[in-house]
Amino acid sequence: MGKVVNLNKFRKQKAKVEKDKRAETNRRLHGRTKAQRLLELKQQQRLDGKVEGARLSKPAEEVDS
């Protein structure tokens, strides 16, 4: 006779492996470290500051108030 297999365990194990694969794929596609996010934020703030500093006149909504 063959070995008895618990189908619930097998199904749960298979689902866990698939979930881990999906998580790894998402980490590779979307994951960034905290340091990378902070670096990008600081670069964006620096760029925004340079753009605001180079304006010749204020935007219309600031002039009206």
N, C-alpha and C positions, 0 to 999 in steps of 0.2 A: 504494500500500500504506500501511497504517497504521503508526503508530509502535510499535516493540516495547517492551513494558513488562515489567520484572522483577517478577514477582508476589511474590517473597520480600521485596523492598524495600518494595513497596506494603503488604504485610501488616504488616511490622514498623513502618512509619511510622504506619499506622492504629492499631496497638496502643499505640504511644507517645503518640499524641494522646489516646486514651481514658484511658490511665493518668494523663496530666497533668491531664485534666479531673477524674478521680476524686480525685486528690491535692488539687487546688484546692478541691473541695467539702469534703473532710475537713478541710482547714486552716480553712475558714470555719466549719465546724460545731464542731470540737473544739480548734482551735488557740488557745493563749494564749501571750503572751510570758512570759519568765522573770520580768519585773517584776510582771506580773499575778498569777502563781502565788505569788510571795513576798508580795505585798500581801494576798492572800486567806489565806495561811498565818498571817501576823501578826495579821490581824483575827480569825481563828479562835482563836489562842492567847490574845488579849486577852479574847475572849468567854468562853473556858474559865476563865481566871483570875477573871473577875468572878463566874461561877457558883460556882466553888469557894470564893471569898471570902464569898459570901452564904449558904453552908450553915449551918444551925443545929446539925446534928450530923453526925458522920462516918458514911459508909456501913457496913453490917453487916460486910463482909469486912475493913475496916480495924480495926474495934473488936475482933474476935476475935484478931488477931495481936499 
